[in-house]
Amino acid sequence: VLESMRNAATDSPSSGTVGRPAVAGMRDSADDRDEWRRVVVETVCRVLSRLAAEVDDDVRERLSVVGTNVLAAPTRLRAGALLGDLRDRCSKANVRARQLREVEEETRRLTADLFGLEGDEPADLLRRLENPAGTRVEDLGALRLEVAAVAKRSRQAADQHFAARQMTEVLVEMGLEVAVGFTTVLESAEPAYARNPDWGGYAVRLRMQGDDNVSFRLVRSAGTDRDRIKDLQVENAFCAEYERIDEAAAARGVVLTTEPERVVAPGVSEVLPVPDNDLPEEWTHANDEDEPDARALPL
């Protein structure tokens, strides 16, 4: 296109004023006209040659048409006005092309940050990042914050799901019963309960603390009469096995803590009563078969 412009300028007439009547005092000499046309051609070629590599072909074609209009201008004044318009259009095209490149590069990086994350939020955001054409550079800051927040929530959810699943498997391996939906409840950071059938109205309350940390506390059904001897028996039974649970969980990548943040020896404090409806119905009514004997209860 640039070469054709140069050729057109070389082949154009060198006398008279194109598109205007030959009025004395209002036309350039042949030499003057050749000179300003040469300058215009070189300027147009220089302006178009400075288009950024990212400017797409359609935009380049439209700007070439504008450049051709500059060359066809009948006077230097008109050529100057059209040339100013061409410079402005080319400048804006370069800015837009560089912004699009910045947006595309940033969306690729943000897509990589979400890669492999599960859940509706990451999926919805990835679909938006697949088509960044409508995203402006000014939007990138908010988009970065959104991706960071979604990625954090997704990773936390994944960690919680892993810890809940592993903890469920550990407890079952240790011979405890878990309530229906135990893994889902534990994963949601709500209290979840497990028990040994021999414990009657007693259970262990587990709760997620943080992304993958699990706390334990022995509780009893509020509908169960308090029996300090029975409390001590169940506490001793649980504490005797807690170390094994801790080791088994750690081997699976799950960290356990106590509630409160210190170990309380059996018999030091009352076993925490919880409302009956917090526990499965069959756990809240101990019968004679459920009563623990005087020996330390197995876990």
Disulfide bonds with the S-S distance in Angstrom:
none
